[in-house]
Amino acid sequence: MCGIFGYVGNAKNTAAKILSGLKLLEYRGYDSWGIAVKNGAKLAVEKHIGKIGTSVATLPNSTIGIGHTRWATHGGVTSENAHPHTDCTLQLAVVHNGIVENFAELKKELVSKNHTFISETDTEVISHMVEELLKTNGFATSVRKAFLSLQGLNALVIVNAKSKEIIAAKNGSPLVVGKGKDGYYIASDVSGIIEHTREVLFLKDNQMVILGTQVQLLSLPEGKKLPIIFEKIDWAIEKADKGRFPHFMIKEIFEQPKVIRNIAQNYEDQLIKISHLIEKANGTFFIGAGTAFHACLVGMYLFSHLAKKHVNTAVASEFNYLEDFLTKKSLIIALSQSGETIDVIEPLNRAKEKGSKIIAFTNVLGSTIYRMADHKILLGAGPEKAVASTKAYIAKLSALLLLTFVMNKNMVKGRSLLLKVADEIDRLLKKSEVDLIKSIAQRLKNVQHLYVIGRGLSYPSALEGALKIKEVSYIHTEGLAGGELKHGTIALISPGTPCIVFAPHDETYFAMISNATEIKSRGGIIIGISHENSPVFDFYIEVKDIGEATVIAQNIPLQLLGYFLAVEKKLDPDKPRNLAKSVTVK
C-alpha cells in the first residue's frame, strides 16, 4: 500500500518525473497524493485529495524531490494528512509506507520540544524526529537513529533540501533503487522506475541507502557501509491500457481464457519440479490473503480429491500463530498476485528462519515474495490493474489444478480440462450470457444484503464470489458453506433476500438443491449457478460440467455480477474505496 517515488540527479523536470511515476504506482493507494521538491534552501510541496487522474504538477523546476500516493492508515483523507510531511523548517520532507506503532509517545515527546504538527498521521513524527536529531548529528545519522526508534514494519524516504540528498530505509515494505543516466531513482516497486533505468538495487530489510551525487548503502542498526551491486533486469513490465473496454476489471475478465490456455500449454516442466518438492516434504502448507487465500482453499480440496495428499492452509495473517510446527522439512506454498503482501511476507520470513522451503505462485517478476522463494511459479496473467483480482485468481486455480493432475500422473487429462474450461469461459463471455448477468445486476443493485453458498470445491467459490461483489459494489455479501446455513445465517433470510447457489454436477449437487429449497421456503430469491436448471431457481446461470475444472468457470458469473453491480451503482470498479492492490501494511 502507498506508492513512493523519488529522484535526485541533473534533470530539472523532477516534479513531472515524480508525477508520472506516481501514476504508475497509484494502484498501491489513491486516497490522496503529493510531491515535494527542492526550491532554494527549502522545499515546495503540493498535495491533493483523491485520484491523480490527468493532474499536472505546478511545482518549480528542481533536480531533487519525492512523491507519494496514499492509502490512508492514520488520519482521514485530507490534504493535511497527504504525504509528503515536512519538518518545522521546510528543509525536510518524508514519505512513508507502513505503520509507526509507537507514534503517539514519539509525538508527545516532540510536542514537548515545541515541534508543531499539522496532520493526524503517524508519518509526520519522522520528519520532526530527524529535524530534532539534526541539531547534534549529520543527516545520515539522524535518519538512521530516527528509523531505529520506530516500532512496526516501515519503509521511509526523506529528502533534505540543504544537503541535496535523499535517504531511504526499510524494514518490511518494499523499496527499489534505480541508477539512470540522469541520476538515481527510488520507488515502491520496479514498475515505477523501469522506464528510466534497468539497473536496480532491491533494498533488503534493515538497510539504508543515501542518494546524492553518489550512492551509499548502509546496514542497520550498525550503520556499516555495504557493497553495492546493481543488477540488470532484462524483463519487460507490460503496459496495460483499457483498449475497447470501459474499465480494466472487465478487460481483465475477458482476458482469462488466454491466461488459462497459456498455463495449459507451457507449465508442465515447472509443475513437475514443484510436484517432486511436495512429495519430499514433511508437511505442506498453503498461505495467502484475501482472494489468494480462496485459491489456497481450492488447492487444499484439489490435493485431497485428486492427488490424495493432505495439505494444510491458513489465512496468511494468522499463520504466525500456527508456525510452531514448522521444521526444515516443511514446505510453504505462498500465493500472492502482487508478491508484496506483508501478511504473506512476514510468515515467510519466520518460515525461512526455521529452514523451511518456500514456493511462490505470484504474478509479478522481481517482487519481494518472488525473490524470497526457493522456487517460483510466475502466473503469467499479465498486468492486473483493477484492484479486485480476477485473472490472477483464475491463473492460480489453473496452475493448482494442473499441479494436482501432475501429482496423480494424469497430466494429459489436466491439460485437457484446462483447455475445455477456457472454451467454456469464452461461452460465458458471449453477449447473450453477459446480458443475462447485466439483467440480474439491474434487479439486485438496490439490495442491502446478498448471500452466496457452496459446498466442497464450490465453497471457496462462494467466498471469492462474495468478496468480488462486496469489493466493488459495496453491497454486504456473505459467502458460506451450504451446510453452515442452518447454523445461524438462515435467521437473516426474509422475503426477497437474494441468495446465489453453486450447484455443480458433483457430490454436492443434491445437498445444494436442498439448501436452496430451505432458503426459498423462507421467501428467499434463488440465483442458481449450475449445469442444469432446477425448479427451485428463480434465475438460472448455466455453467457446463467440466469435472474438477468447473471450479474455475463458475467464478466468472460472479466476477461479472460484481462488475455490473458497480457500474449500475455508478461506482469505479477499478479503484474501489478503501482498498489498494498491494497490501503492504499489517
ABEGO torsion letter per residue (X at the ends): XEBBBBBBEABAAAAAAAAAAAAAAAAAEAABBBBBBBBEABBBBBBBBEBAEABBBABBBBABEBBBBBBBABEBBBAAABOBBBBAAGABBBBBBEBBAAAAAAAAAAAAAGBBBABABAAAAAAAAAAAAAAABBAAAAAAAAAAABBEBBBBBBBBAAAGBBBBBBBGBBBBBBBBAAEBBBBABAAAAAAABABBBBBBBGBBBBBBABBBBBBOAAGBBBBBBBBBBABBBBBBBAEABABAAAAAAAAAAAAAAAAAAAAAAAAAAAAAAAAABBEBBBBBBEAAAAAAAAAAAAAAAAAGBBBBBBBAAAAAAAAAABBAABBBBBBBAAGABAAAAAAAAAAAAAGBBBBBBBABBGBAAAAABABBBBAGAEBBABABBAAAAAAAAAAAAAAAAAAAGBAAAAAAAAAAAAAAAAAAABAAAAAAAAAAAAAAAABABBBBBBBEAAAAAAAAAAAAAAAAAGBBBBBBBAAAAAAGAAAABBBGBBBBBBBBBBAAAAAAAAAAAAAAAAGBBBBBBBABBBAABABBBBBBBAEAAAAAAAAAAAAAAAAAAAAAAGBBAABBBGBBABBABX
